[in-house]
Amino acid sequence: MNEIEFLVSRSKDIEPDDPSMHDLEVCGMCFHRSLMRDVARDMLTTDDTTNAVIRWSEEVQRRWQAGKFYQLWQAERTAGRDPEATFAERGWEP
């Protein structure tokens, strides 16, 4: 699989109307999957595919760490609390 084929496969991974897709506001896993799809689609609009897989991975990680699920999880761990319990209280899924 070459760089372009990889991005194309990631860009088609999951669509919002997919029955396995949960609400992106409450499901961390679905939010992450949508990030992977969106980053691939964004990258396909550029002409630069050099090191696309590495750049895709780094951008997905950057966006994930900037997101509310990662931020809350890290804050709870840093404070010595159980992040899973906090997620459950909010009705979120990790």
PDB file of N, CA, C and O in Angstrom:
ATOM      1  N   MET A   1       0.862  -1.169   0.000  1.00  0.00           N
ATOM      2  CA  MET A   1       0.000   0.000   0.000  1.00  0.00           C
ATOM      3  C   MET A   1       0.911   1.237   0.000  1.00  0.00           C
ATOM      4  O   MET A   1       1.805   1.359   0.838  1.00  0.00           O
ATOM      5  N   ASN A   2       0.677   2.133  -0.934  1.00  0.00           N
ATOM      6  CA  ASN A   2       1.488   3.348  -0.961  1.00  0.00           C
ATOM      7  C   ASN A   2       0.842   4.448  -0.120  1.00  0.00           C
ATOM      8  O   ASN A   2      -0.231   4.262   0.453  1.00  0.00           O
ATOM      9  N   GLU A   3       1.508   5.584  -0.060  1.00  0.00           N
ATOM     10  CA  GLU A   3       1.051   6.698   0.793  1.00  0.00           C
ATOM     11  C   GLU A   3      -0.362   7.162   0.429  1.00  0.00           C
ATOM     12  O   GLU A   3      -1.194   7.376   1.310  1.00  0.00           O
ATOM     13  N   ILE A   4      -0.625   7.313  -0.854  1.00  0.00           N
ATOM     14  CA  ILE A   4      -1.950   7.779  -1.296  1.00  0.00           C
ATOM     15  C   ILE A   4      -3.011   6.734  -0.968  1.00  0.00           C
ATOM     16  O   ILE A   4      -4.087   7.079  -0.480  1.00  0.00           O
ATOM     17  N   GLU A   5      -2.724   5.479  -1.225  1.00  0.00           N
ATOM     18  CA  GLU A   5      -3.691   4.421  -0.917  1.00  0.00           C
ATOM     19  C   GLU A   5      -4.006   4.382   0.575  1.00  0.00           C
ATOM     20  O   GLU A   5      -5.150   4.157   0.970  1.00  0.00           O
ATOM     21  N   PHE A   6      -2.998   4.599   1.387  1.00  0.00           N
ATOM     22  CA  PHE A   6      -3.216   4.635   2.834  1.00  0.00           C
ATOM     23  C   PHE A   6      -4.182   5.760   3.196  1.00  0.00           C
ATOM     24  O   PHE A   6      -5.156   5.539   3.915  1.00  0.00           O
ATOM     25  N   LEU A   7      -3.909   6.971   2.695  1.00  0.00           N
ATOM     26  CA  LEU A   7      -4.777   8.110   3.013  1.00  0.00           C
ATOM     27  C   LEU A   7      -6.196   7.885   2.512  1.00  0.00           C
ATOM     28  O   LEU A   7      -7.160   8.219   3.201  1.00  0.00           O
ATOM     29  N   VAL A   8      -6.328   7.329   1.332  1.00  0.00           N
ATOM     30  CA  VAL A   8      -7.665   7.056   0.788  1.00  0.00           C
ATOM     31  C   VAL A   8      -8.393   6.060   1.686  1.00  0.00           C
ATOM     32  O   VAL A   8      -9.574   6.237   1.985  1.00  0.00           O
ATOM     33  N   SER A   9      -7.689   5.014   2.115  1.00  0.00           N
ATOM     34  CA  SER A   9      -8.342   4.021   2.981  1.00  0.00           C
ATOM     35  C   SER A   9      -8.772   4.641   4.310  1.00  0.00           C
ATOM     36  O   SER A   9      -9.856   4.342   4.810  1.00  0.00           O
ATOM     37  N   ARG A  10      -7.930   5.501   4.885  1.00  0.00           N
ATOM     38  CA  ARG A  10      -8.279   6.173   6.136  1.00  0.00           C
ATOM     39  C   ARG A  10      -9.418   7.167   5.925  1.00  0.00           C
ATOM     40  O   ARG A  10     -10.254   7.341   6.813  1.00  0.00           O
ATOM     41  N   SER A  11      -9.464   7.807   4.792  1.00  0.00           N
ATOM     42  CA  SER A  11     -10.497   8.817   4.545  1.00  0.00           C
ATOM     43  C   SER A  11     -11.886   8.197   4.402  1.00  0.00           C
ATOM     44  O   SER A  11     -12.898   8.886   4.535  1.00  0.00           O
ATOM     45  N   LYS A  12     -11.925   6.903   4.131  1.00  0.00           N
ATOM     46  CA  LYS A  12     -13.198   6.202   3.957  1.00  0.00           C
ATOM     47  C   LYS A  12     -13.526   5.310   5.144  1.00  0.00           C
ATOM     48  O   LYS A  12     -14.470   4.522   5.085  1.00  0.00           O
ATOM     49  N   ASP A  13     -12.758   5.426   6.216  1.00  0.00           N
ATOM     50  CA  ASP A  13     -12.883   4.517   7.350  1.00  0.00           C
ATOM     51  C   ASP A  13     -14.287   4.464   7.923  1.00  0.00           C
ATOM     52  O   ASP A  13     -14.831   3.380   8.133  1.00  0.00           O
ATOM     53  N   ILE A  14     -14.871   5.608   8.176  1.00  0.00           N
ATOM     54  CA  ILE A  14     -16.186   5.623   8.823  1.00  0.00           C
ATOM     55  C   ILE A  14     -16.893   6.914   8.448  1.00  0.00           C
ATOM     56  O   ILE A  14     -16.280   7.978   8.366  1.00  0.00           O
ATOM     57  N   GLU A  15     -18.167   6.801   8.227  1.00  0.00           N
ATOM     58  CA  GLU A  15     -18.985   7.961   7.893  1.00  0.00           C
ATOM     59  C   GLU A  15     -19.919   8.266   9.062  1.00  0.00           C
ATOM     60  O   GLU A  15     -20.276   7.369   9.826  1.00  0.00           O
ATOM     61  N   PRO A  16     -20.314   9.531   9.201  1.00  0.00           N
ATOM     62  CA  PRO A  16     -21.182   9.900  10.334  1.00  0.00           C
ATOM     63  C   PRO A  16     -22.476   9.098  10.428  1.00  0.00           C
ATOM     64  O   PRO A  16     -23.015   8.931  11.522  1.00  0.00           O
ATOM     65  N   ASP A  17     -22.983   8.600   9.304  1.00  0.00           N
ATOM     66  CA  ASP A  17     -24.240   7.845   9.341  1.00  0.00           C
ATOM     67  C   ASP A  17     -24.014   6.338   9.541  1.00  0.00           C
ATOM     68  O   ASP A  17     -24.968   5.561   9.503  1.00  0.00           O
ATOM     69  N   ASP A  18     -22.775   5.931   9.752  1.00  0.00           N
ATOM     70  CA  ASP A  18     -22.459   4.529  10.021  1.00  0.00           C
ATOM     71  C   ASP A  18     -23.140   4.120  11.325  1.00  0.00           C
ATOM     72  O   ASP A  18     -23.056   4.846  12.316  1.00  0.00           O
ATOM     73  N   PRO A  19     -23.814   2.965  11.340  1.00  0.00           N
ATOM     74  CA  PRO A  19     -24.518   2.538  12.559  1.00  0.00           C
ATOM     75  C   PRO A  19     -23.598   2.326  13.764  1.00  0.00           C
ATOM     76  O   PRO A  19     -24.057   2.376  14.905  1.00  0.00           O
ATOM     77  N   SER A  20     -22.311   2.092  13.523  1.00  0.00           N
ATOM     78  CA  SER A  20     -21.395   1.888  14.652  1.00  0.00           C
ATOM     79  C   SER A  20     -20.890   3.209  15.220  1.00  0.00           C
ATOM     80  O   SER A  20     -20.193   3.226  16.234  1.00  0.00           O
ATOM     81  N   MET A  21     -21.239   4.312  14.570  1.00  0.00           N
ATOM     82  CA  MET A  21     -20.750   5.624  14.991  1.00  0.00           C
ATOM     83  C   MET A  21     -21.652   6.183  16.087  1.00  0.00           C
ATOM     84  O   MET A  21     -22.869   6.268  15.921  1.00  0.00           O
ATOM     85  N   HIS A  22     -21.040   6.562  17.209  1.00  0.00           N
ATOM     86  CA  HIS A  22     -21.772   7.181  18.310  1.00  0.00           C
ATOM     87  C   HIS A  22     -21.667   8.697  18.213  1.00  0.00           C
ATOM     88  O   HIS A  22     -21.020   9.226  17.309  1.00  0.00           O
ATOM     89  N   ASP A  23     -22.292   9.374  19.128  1.00  0.00           N
ATOM     90  CA  ASP A  23     -22.234  10.831  19.195  1.00  0.00           C
ATOM     91  C   ASP A  23     -20.798  11.263  19.483  1.00  0.00           C
ATOM     92  O   ASP A  23     -20.212  10.855  20.485  1.00  0.00           O
ATOM     93  N   LEU A  24     -20.240  12.082  18.611  1.00  0.00           N
ATOM     94  CA  LEU A  24     -18.852  12.521  18.765  1.00  0.00           C
ATOM     95  C   LEU A  24     -18.641  13.402  19.991  1.00  0.00           C
ATOM     96  O   LEU A  24     -17.505  13.613  20.417  1.00  0.00           O
ATOM     97  N   GLU A  25     -19.702  13.903  20.545  1.00  0.00           N
ATOM     98  CA  GLU A  25     -19.591  14.735  21.744  1.00  0.00           C
ATOM     99  C   GLU A  25     -19.474  13.911  23.022  1.00  0.00           C
ATOM    100  O   GLU A  25     -19.081  14.434  24.065  1.00  0.00           O
ATOM    101  N   VAL A  26     -19.816  12.612  22.945  1.00  0.00           N
ATOM    102  CA  VAL A  26     -19.783  11.788  24.154  1.00  0.00           C
ATOM    103  C   VAL A  26     -18.960  10.510  24.015  1.00  0.00           C
ATOM    104  O   VAL A  26     -18.746   9.813  25.007  1.00  0.00           O
ATOM    105  N   CYS A  27     -18.501  10.189  22.821  1.00  0.00           N
ATOM    106  CA  CYS A  27     -17.740   8.944  22.621  1.00  0.00           C
ATOM    107  C   CYS A  27     -16.335   9.271  22.131  1.00  0.00           C
ATOM    108  O   CYS A  27     -16.139   9.707  20.997  1.00  0.00           O
ATOM    109  N   GLY A  28     -15.369   9.052  23.006  1.00  0.00           N
ATOM    110  CA  GLY A  28     -13.980   9.328  22.676  1.00  0.00           C
ATOM    111  C   GLY A  28     -13.462   8.490  21.520  1.00  0.00           C
ATOM    112  O   GLY A  28     -12.718   8.993  20.678  1.00  0.00           O
ATOM    113  N   MET A  29     -13.843   7.214  21.464  1.00  0.00           N
ATOM    114  CA  MET A  29     -13.367   6.342  20.401  1.00  0.00           C
ATOM    115  C   MET A  29     -13.892   6.809  19.034  1.00  0.00           C
ATOM    116  O   MET A  29     -13.138   6.854  18.062  1.00  0.00           O
ATOM    117  N   CYS A  30     -15.157   7.146  18.964  1.00  0.00           N
ATOM    118  CA  CYS A  30     -15.721   7.616  17.692  1.00  0.00           C
ATOM    119  C   CYS A  30     -15.147   8.974  17.312  1.00  0.00           C
ATOM    120  O   CYS A  30     -14.930   9.251  16.132  1.00  0.00           O
ATOM    121  N   PHE A  31     -14.902   9.813  18.300  1.00  0.00           N
ATOM    122  CA  PHE A  31     -14.260  11.095  18.044  1.00  0.00           C
ATOM    123  C   PHE A  31     -12.876  10.860  17.435  1.00  0.00           C
ATOM    124  O   PHE A  31     -12.504  11.524  16.468  1.00  0.00           O
ATOM    125  N   HIS A  32     -12.122   9.928  17.991  1.00  0.00           N
ATOM    126  CA  HIS A  32     -10.784   9.617  17.486  1.00  0.00           C
ATOM    127  C   HIS A  32     -10.862   9.061  16.064  1.00  0.00           C
ATOM    128  O   HIS A  32     -10.066   9.441  15.205  1.00  0.00           O
ATOM    129  N   ARG A  33     -11.803   8.176  15.815  1.00  0.00           N
ATOM    130  CA  ARG A  33     -11.962   7.619  14.463  1.00  0.00           C
ATOM    131  C   ARG A  33     -12.306   8.708  13.464  1.00  0.00           C
ATOM    132  O   ARG A  33     -11.823   8.690  12.331  1.00  0.00           O
ATOM    133  N   SER A  34     -13.132   9.651  13.874  1.00  0.00           N
ATOM    134  CA  SER A  34     -13.483  10.739  12.953  1.00  0.00           C
ATOM    135  C   SER A  34     -12.280  11.648  12.710  1.00  0.00           C
ATOM    136  O   SER A  34     -12.120  12.177  11.610  1.00  0.00           O
ATOM    137  N   LEU A  35     -11.434  11.835  13.724  1.00  0.00           N
ATOM    138  CA  LEU A  35     -10.202  12.603  13.532  1.00  0.00           C
ATOM    139  C   LEU A  35      -9.315  11.937  12.486  1.00  0.00           C
ATOM    140  O   LEU A  35      -8.780  12.606  11.601  1.00  0.00           O
ATOM    141  N   MET A  36      -9.161  10.622  12.588  1.00  0.00           N
ATOM    142  CA  MET A  36      -8.324   9.904  11.627  1.00  0.00           C
ATOM    143  C   MET A  36      -8.851  10.097  10.209  1.00  0.00           C
ATOM    144  O   MET A  36      -8.077  10.330   9.280  1.00  0.00           O
ATOM    145  N   ARG A  37     -10.160  10.000  10.045  1.00  0.00           N
ATOM    146  CA  ARG A  37     -10.788  10.188   8.733  1.00  0.00           C
ATOM    147  C   ARG A  37     -10.579  11.617   8.236  1.00  0.00           C
ATOM    148  O   ARG A  37     -10.185  11.833   7.090  1.00  0.00           O
ATOM    149  N   ASP A  38     -10.843  12.581   9.102  1.00  0.00           N
ATOM    150  CA  ASP A  38     -10.758  13.989   8.696  1.00  0.00           C
ATOM    151  C   ASP A  38      -9.334  14.414   8.342  1.00  0.00           C
ATOM    152  O   ASP A  38      -9.129  15.167   7.391  1.00  0.00           O
ATOM    153  N   VAL A  39      -8.361  13.939   9.096  1.00  0.00           N
ATOM    154  CA  VAL A  39      -6.965  14.272   8.796  1.00  0.00           C
ATOM    155  C   VAL A  39      -6.585  13.695   7.431  1.00  0.00           C
ATOM    156  O   VAL A  39      -5.936  14.370   6.631  1.00  0.00           O
ATOM    157  N   ALA A  40      -6.980  12.470   7.166  1.00  0.00           N
ATOM    158  CA  ALA A  40      -6.685  11.861   5.864  1.00  0.00           C
ATOM    159  C   ALA A  40      -7.327  12.670   4.740  1.00  0.00           C
ATOM    160  O   ALA A  40      -6.689  12.933   3.721  1.00  0.00           O
ATOM    161  N   ARG A  41      -8.571  13.058   4.919  1.00  0.00           N
ATOM    162  CA  ARG A  41      -9.248  13.860   3.885  1.00  0.00           C
ATOM    163  C   ARG A  41      -8.559  15.200   3.693  1.00  0.00           C
ATOM    164  O   ARG A  41      -8.396  15.660   2.563  1.00  0.00           O
ATOM    165  N   ASP A  42      -8.155  15.825   4.782  1.00  0.00           N
ATOM    166  CA  ASP A  42      -7.447  17.104   4.680  1.00  0.00           C
ATOM    167  C   ASP A  42      -6.141  16.932   3.914  1.00  0.00           C
ATOM    168  O   ASP A  42      -5.793  17.759   3.071  1.00  0.00           O
ATOM    169  N   MET A  43      -5.429  15.866   4.209  1.00  0.00           N
ATOM    170  CA  MET A  43      -4.143  15.640   3.557  1.00  0.00           C
ATOM    171  C   MET A  43      -4.289  15.312   2.079  1.00  0.00           C
ATOM    172  O   MET A  43      -3.413  15.644   1.280  1.00  0.00           O
ATOM    173  N   LEU A  44      -5.382  14.668   1.711  1.00  0.00           N
ATOM    174  CA  LEU A  44      -5.601  14.338   0.305  1.00  0.00           C
ATOM    175  C   LEU A  44      -5.852  15.580  -0.546  1.00  0.00           C
ATOM    176  O   LEU A  44      -5.709  15.536  -1.768  1.00  0.00           O
ATOM    177  N   THR A  45      -6.219  16.668   0.085  1.00  0.00           N
ATOM    178  CA  THR A  45      -6.459  17.904  -0.674  1.00  0.00           C
ATOM    179  C   THR A  45      -5.170  18.642  -0.991  1.00  0.00           C
ATOM    180  O   THR A  45      -5.185  19.611  -1.751  1.00  0.00           O
ATOM    181  N   THR A  46      -4.047  18.197  -0.419  1.00  0.00           N
ATOM    182  CA  THR A  46      -2.759  18.828  -0.706  1.00  0.00           C
ATOM    183  C   THR A  46      -2.008  17.985  -1.733  1.00  0.00           C
ATOM    184  O   THR A  46      -2.329  16.816  -1.944  1.00  0.00           O
ATOM    185  N   ASP A  47      -1.030  18.573  -2.352  1.00  0.00           N
ATOM    186  CA  ASP A  47      -0.228  17.861  -3.343  1.00  0.00           C
ATOM    187  C   ASP A  47       0.952  17.132  -2.721  1.00  0.00           C
ATOM    188  O   ASP A  47       1.589  16.317  -3.388  1.00  0.00           O
ATOM    189  N   ASP A  48       1.254  17.403  -1.473  1.00  0.00           N
ATOM    190  CA  ASP A  48       2.430  16.833  -0.825  1.00  0.00           C
ATOM    191  C   ASP A  48       2.075  15.532  -0.112  1.00  0.00           C
ATOM    192  O   ASP A  48       1.389  15.539   0.911  1.00  0.00           O
ATOM    193  N   THR A  49       2.544  14.429  -0.658  1.00  0.00           N
ATOM    194  CA  THR A  49       2.313  13.132  -0.018  1.00  0.00           C
ATOM    195  C   THR A  49       3.609  12.535   0.535  1.00  0.00           C
ATOM    196  O   THR A  49       3.650  11.359   0.897  1.00  0.00           O
ATOM    197  N   THR A  50       4.646  13.335   0.596  1.00  0.00           N
ATOM    198  CA  THR A  50       5.908  12.879   1.153  1.00  0.00           C
ATOM    199  C   THR A  50       5.719  12.547   2.633  1.00  0.00           C
ATOM    200  O   THR A  50       5.213  13.362   3.404  1.00  0.00           O
ATOM    201  N   ASN A  51       6.125  11.361   3.009  1.00  0.00           N
ATOM    202  CA  ASN A  51       5.999  10.904   4.403  1.00  0.00           C
ATOM    203  C   ASN A  51       4.566  11.069   4.922  1.00  0.00           C
ATOM    204  O   ASN A  51       4.354  11.441   6.076  1.00  0.00           O
ATOM    205  N   ALA A  52       3.611  10.794   4.075  1.00  0.00           N
ATOM    206  CA  ALA A  52       2.207  11.034   4.423  1.00  0.00           C
ATOM    207  C   ALA A  52       1.752  10.244   5.642  1.00  0.00           C
ATOM    208  O   ALA A  52       1.005  10.765   6.470  1.00  0.00           O
ATOM    209  N   VAL A  53       2.185   9.007   5.762  1.00  0.00           N
ATOM    210  CA  VAL A  53       1.730   8.182   6.890  1.00  0.00           C
ATOM    211  C   VAL A  53       2.244   8.756   8.205  1.00  0.00           C
ATOM    212  O   VAL A  53       1.503   8.829   9.185  1.00  0.00           O
ATOM    213  N   ILE A  54       3.494   9.156   8.227  1.00  0.00           N
ATOM    214  CA  ILE A  54       4.072   9.749   9.442  1.00  0.00           C
ATOM    215  C   ILE A  54       3.384  11.065   9.761  1.00  0.00           C
ATOM    216  O   ILE A  54       3.016  11.314  10.909  1.00  0.00           O
ATOM    217  N   ARG A  55       3.208  11.905   8.759  1.00  0.00           N
ATOM    218  CA  ARG A  55       2.569  13.202   8.996  1.00  0.00           C
ATOM    219  C   ARG A  55       1.118  13.023   9.419  1.00  0.00           C
ATOM    220  O   ARG A  55       0.625  13.764  10.269  1.00  0.00           O
ATOM    221  N   TRP A  56       0.423  12.034   8.829  1.00  0.00           N
ATOM    222  CA  TRP A  56      -0.964  11.738   9.204  1.00  0.00           C
ATOM    223  C   TRP A  56      -1.016  11.337  10.689  1.00  0.00           C
ATOM    224  O   TRP A  56      -1.841  11.840  11.451  1.00  0.00           O
ATOM    225  N   SER A  57      -0.130  10.433  11.075  1.00  0.00           N
ATOM    226  CA  SER A  57      -0.101   9.968  12.457  1.00  0.00           C
ATOM    227  C   SER A  57       0.175  11.116  13.429  1.00  0.00           C
ATOM    228  O   SER A  57      -0.479  11.231  14.466  1.00  0.00           O
ATOM    229  N   GLU A  58       1.124  11.944  13.096  1.00  0.00           N
ATOM    230  CA  GLU A  58       1.463  13.074  13.969  1.00  0.00           C
ATOM    231  C   GLU A  58       0.307  14.067  14.083  1.00  0.00           C
ATOM    232  O   GLU A  58       0.044  14.594  15.164  1.00  0.00           O
ATOM    233  N   GLU A  59      -0.381  14.320  12.975  1.00  0.00           N
ATOM    234  CA  GLU A  59      -1.497  15.275  13.017  1.00  0.00           C
ATOM    235  C   GLU A  59      -2.693  14.705  13.774  1.00  0.00           C
ATOM    236  O   GLU A  59      -3.367  15.428  14.508  1.00  0.00           O
ATOM    237  N   VAL A  60      -2.954  13.427  13.601  1.00  0.00           N
ATOM    238  CA  VAL A  60      -4.031  12.790  14.376  1.00  0.00           C
ATOM    239  C   VAL A  60      -3.719  12.902  15.863  1.00  0.00           C
ATOM    240  O   VAL A  60      -4.594  13.240  16.660  1.00  0.00           O
ATOM    241  N   GLN A  61      -2.489  12.622  16.233  1.00  0.00           N
ATOM    242  CA  GLN A  61      -2.074  12.707  17.639  1.00  0.00           C
ATOM    243  C   GLN A  61      -2.216  14.136  18.163  1.00  0.00           C
ATOM    244  O   GLN A  61      -2.701  14.345  19.275  1.00  0.00           O
ATOM    245  N   ARG A  62      -1.794  15.114  17.367  1.00  0.00           N
ATOM    246  CA  ARG A  62      -1.882  16.515  17.783  1.00  0.00           C
ATOM    247  C   ARG A  62      -3.338  16.922  18.025  1.00  0.00           C
ATOM    248  O   ARG A  62      -3.655  17.549  19.036  1.00  0.00           O
ATOM    249  N   ARG A  63      -4.218  16.559  17.085  1.00  0.00           N
ATOM    250  CA  ARG A  63      -5.634  16.927  17.230  1.00  0.00           C
ATOM    251  C   ARG A  63      -6.280  16.184  18.395  1.00  0.00           C
ATOM    252  O   ARG A  63      -7.102  16.751  19.114  1.00  0.00           O
ATOM    253  N   TRP A  64      -5.911  14.909  18.585  1.00  0.00           N
ATOM    254  CA  TRP A  64      -6.451  14.124  19.688  1.00  0.00           C
ATOM    255  C   TRP A  64      -6.066  14.753  21.022  1.00  0.00           C
ATOM    256  O   TRP A  64      -6.908  14.906  21.907  1.00  0.00           O
ATOM    257  N   GLN A  65      -4.804  15.113  21.162  1.00  0.00           N
ATOM    258  CA  GLN A  65      -4.343  15.681  22.423  1.00  0.00           C
ATOM    259  C   GLN A  65      -4.917  17.063  22.681  1.00  0.00           C
ATOM    260  O   GLN A  65      -4.949  17.507  23.829  1.00  0.00           O
ATOM    261  N   ALA A  66      -5.366  17.745  21.655  1.00  0.00           N
ATOM    262  CA  ALA A  66      -6.002  19.050  21.826  1.00  0.00           C
ATOM    263  C   ALA A  66      -7.495  18.910  22.143  1.00  0.00           C
ATOM    264  O   ALA A  66      -8.151  19.883  22.516  1.00  0.00           O
ATOM    265  N   GLY A  67      -8.024  17.692  21.991  1.00  0.00           N
ATOM    266  CA  GLY A  67      -9.455  17.463  22.180  1.00  0.00           C
ATOM    267  C   GLY A  67      -9.870  17.300  23.633  1.00  0.00           C
ATOM    268  O   GLY A  67      -9.042  17.052  24.509  1.00  0.00           O
ATOM    269  N   LYS A  68     -11.154  17.441  23.867  1.00  0.00           N
ATOM    270  CA  LYS A  68     -11.666  17.433  25.237  1.00  0.00           C
ATOM    271  C   LYS A  68     -11.536  16.078  25.928  1.00  0.00           C
ATOM    272  O   LYS A  68     -11.371  16.031  27.147  1.00  0.00           O
ATOM    273  N   PHE A  69     -11.606  14.987  25.190  1.00  0.00           N
ATOM    274  CA  PHE A  69     -11.519  13.676  25.824  1.00  0.00           C
ATOM    275  C   PHE A  69     -10.120  13.452  26.409  1.00  0.00           C
ATOM    276  O   PHE A  69      -9.977  13.052  27.565  1.00  0.00           O
ATOM    277  N   TYR A  70      -9.118  13.709  25.614  1.00  0.00           N
ATOM    278  CA  TYR A  70      -7.736  13.555  26.085  1.00  0.00           C
ATOM    279  C   TYR A  70      -7.449  14.532  27.219  1.00  0.00           C
ATOM    280  O   TYR A  70      -6.849  14.164  28.229  1.00  0.00           O
ATOM    281  N   GLN A  71      -7.877  15.769  27.046  1.00  0.00           N
ATOM    282  CA  GLN A  71      -7.597  16.795  28.049  1.00  0.00           C
ATOM    283  C   GLN A  71      -8.207  16.429  29.405  1.00  0.00           C
ATOM    284  O   GLN A  71      -7.545  16.551  30.436  1.00  0.00           O
ATOM    285  N   LEU A  72      -9.452  15.987  29.407  1.00  0.00           N
ATOM    286  CA  LEU A  72     -10.104  15.615  30.665  1.00  0.00           C
ATOM    287  C   LEU A  72      -9.438  14.384  31.279  1.00  0.00           C
ATOM    288  O   LEU A  72      -9.193  14.345  32.485  1.00  0.00           O
ATOM    289  N   TRP A  73      -9.149  13.391  30.457  1.00  0.00           N
ATOM    290  CA  TRP A  73      -8.514  12.173  30.956  1.00  0.00           C
ATOM    291  C   TRP A  73      -7.197  12.514  31.647  1.00  0.00           C
ATOM    292  O   TRP A  73      -6.932  12.038  32.751  1.00  0.00           O
ATOM    293  N   GLN A  74      -6.377  13.333  31.005  1.00  0.00           N
ATOM    294  CA  GLN A  74      -5.085  13.708  31.572  1.00  0.00           C
ATOM    295  C   GLN A  74      -5.249  14.536  32.851  1.00  0.00           C
ATOM    296  O   GLN A  74      -4.517  14.344  33.822  1.00  0.00           O
ATOM    297  N   ALA A  75      -6.205  15.445  32.842  1.00  0.00           N
ATOM    298  CA  ALA A  75      -6.436  16.277  34.031  1.00  0.00           C
ATOM    299  C   ALA A  75      -6.864  15.418  35.217  1.00  0.00           C
ATOM    300  O   ALA A  75      -6.411  15.640  36.340  1.00  0.00           O
ATOM    301  N   GLU A  76      -7.718  14.456  34.978  1.00  0.00           N
ATOM    302  CA  GLU A  76      -8.177  13.579  36.053  1.00  0.00           C
ATOM    303  C   GLU A  76      -7.038  12.710  36.576  1.00  0.00           C
ATOM    304  O   GLU A  76      -6.908  12.526  37.786  1.00  0.00           O
ATOM    305  N   ARG A  77      -6.228  12.182  35.693  1.00  0.00           N
ATOM    306  CA  ARG A  77      -5.081  11.366  36.122  1.00  0.00           C
ATOM    307  C   ARG A  77      -4.092  12.203  36.927  1.00  0.00           C
ATOM    308  O   ARG A  77      -3.585  11.761  37.958  1.00  0.00           O
ATOM    309  N   THR A  78      -3.826  13.407  36.450  1.00  0.00           N
ATOM    310  CA  THR A  78      -2.891  14.298  37.143  1.00  0.00           C
ATOM    311  C   THR A  78      -3.402  14.636  38.539  1.00  0.00           C
ATOM    312  O   THR A  78      -2.618  14.756  39.480  1.00  0.00           O
ATOM    313  N   ALA A  79      -4.716  14.790  38.670  1.00  0.00           N
ATOM    314  CA  ALA A  79      -5.317  15.128  39.962  1.00  0.00           C
ATOM    315  C   ALA A  79      -5.477  13.906  40.865  1.00  0.00           C
ATOM    316  O   ALA A  79      -5.932  14.022  42.003  1.00  0.00           O
ATOM    317  N   GLY A  80      -5.099  12.728  40.347  1.00  0.00           N
ATOM    318  CA  GLY A  80      -5.195  11.514  41.153  1.00  0.00           C
ATOM    319  C   GLY A  80      -6.591  10.930  41.207  1.00  0.00           C
ATOM    320  O   GLY A  80      -6.891  10.107  42.072  1.00  0.00           O
ATOM    321  N   ARG A  81      -7.446  11.349  40.288  1.00  0.00           N
ATOM    322  CA  ARG A  81      -8.813  10.816  40.250  1.00  0.00           C
ATOM    323  C   ARG A  81      -8.946   9.764  39.155  1.00  0.00           C
ATOM    324  O   ARG A  81      -8.065   9.615  38.308  1.00  0.00           O
ATOM    325  N   ASP A  82     -10.045   9.048  39.186  1.00  0.00           N
ATOM    326  CA  ASP A  82     -10.333   8.000  38.218  1.00  0.00           C
ATOM    327  C   ASP A  82     -11.002   8.617  36.982  1.00  0.00           C
ATOM    328  O   ASP A  82     -12.160   9.029  37.054  1.00  0.00           O
ATOM    329  N   PRO A  83     -10.290   8.687  35.855  1.00  0.00           N
ATOM    330  CA  PRO A  83     -10.880   9.297  34.667  1.00  0.00           C
ATOM    331  C   PRO A  83     -12.115   8.553  34.160  1.00  0.00           C
ATOM    332  O   PRO A  83     -13.044   9.169  33.638  1.00  0.00           O
ATOM    333  N   GLU A  84     -12.123   7.233  34.315  1.00  0.00           N
ATOM    334  CA  GLU A  84     -13.281   6.473  33.849  1.00  0.00           C
ATOM    335  C   GLU A  84     -14.535   6.860  34.627  1.00  0.00           C
ATOM    336  O   GLU A  84     -15.620   6.949  34.053  1.00  0.00           O
ATOM    337  N   ALA A  85     -14.390   7.087  35.923  1.00  0.00           N
ATOM    338  CA  ALA A  85     -15.537   7.501  36.734  1.00  0.00           C
ATOM    339  C   ALA A  85     -16.023   8.884  36.311  1.00  0.00           C
ATOM    340  O   ALA A  85     -17.228   9.127  36.248  1.00  0.00           O
ATOM    341  N   THR A  86     -15.107   9.775  36.026  1.00  0.00           N
ATOM    342  CA  THR A  86     -15.476  11.124  35.588  1.00  0.00           C
ATOM    343  C   THR A  86     -16.192  11.076  34.249  1.00  0.00           C
ATOM    344  O   THR A  86     -17.185  11.775  34.042  1.00  0.00           O
ATOM    345  N   PHE A  87     -15.688  10.254  33.343  1.00  0.00           N
ATOM    346  CA  PHE A  87     -16.348  10.100  32.046  1.00  0.00           C
ATOM    347  C   PHE A  87     -17.761   9.569  32.246  1.00  0.00           C
ATOM    348  O   PHE A  87     -18.707  10.072  31.640  1.00  0.00           O
ATOM    349  N   ALA A  88     -17.907   8.558  33.090  1.00  0.00           N
ATOM    350  CA  ALA A  88     -19.225   7.973  33.344  1.00  0.00           C
ATOM    351  C   ALA A  88     -20.190   8.990  33.925  1.00  0.00           C
ATOM    352  O   ALA A  88     -21.367   9.012  33.565  1.00  0.00           O
ATOM    353  N   GLU A  89     -19.692   9.837  34.831  1.00  0.00           N
ATOM    354  CA  GLU A  89     -20.549  10.881  35.416  1.00  0.00           C
ATOM    355  C   GLU A  89     -21.069  11.831  34.349  1.00  0.00           C
ATOM    356  O   GLU A  89     -22.192  12.323  34.455  1.00  0.00           O
ATOM    357  N   ARG A  90     -20.283  12.091  33.340  1.00  0.00           N
ATOM    358  CA  ARG A  90     -20.672  13.003  32.253  1.00  0.00           C
ATOM    359  C   ARG A  90     -21.462  12.295  31.156  1.00  0.00           C
ATOM    360  O   ARG A  90     -21.979  12.930  30.236  1.00  0.00           O
ATOM    361  N   GLY A  91     -21.547  10.981  31.267  1.00  0.00           N
ATOM    362  CA  GLY A  91     -22.232  10.222  30.217  1.00  0.00           C
ATOM    363  C   GLY A  91     -21.355  10.021  28.987  1.00  0.00           C
ATOM    364  O   GLY A  91     -21.846   9.760  27.889  1.00  0.00           O
ATOM    365  N   TRP A  92     -20.048  10.148  29.195  1.00  0.00           N
ATOM    366  CA  TRP A  92     -19.100   9.976  28.090  1.00  0.00           C
ATOM    367  C   TRP A  92     -18.561   8.543  28.089  1.00  0.00           C
ATOM    368  O   TRP A  92     -18.566   7.854  29.110  1.00  0.00           O
ATOM    369  N   GLU A  93     -18.107   8.127  26.934  1.00  0.00           N
ATOM    370  CA  GLU A  93     -17.411   6.860  26.800  1.00  0.00           C
ATOM    371  C   GLU A  93     -15.972   7.160  26.401  1.00  0.00           C
ATOM    372  O   GLU A  93     -15.729   7.992  25.526  1.00  0.00           O
ATOM    373  N   PRO A  94     -15.011   6.480  27.044  1.00  0.00           N
ATOM    374  CA  PRO A  94     -13.605   6.744  26.685  1.00  0.00           C
ATOM    375  C   PRO A  94     -13.291   6.316  25.255  1.00  0.00           C
ATOM    376  O   PRO A  94     -12.157   6.469  24.800  1.00  0.00           O
TER     377      PRO A  94
END
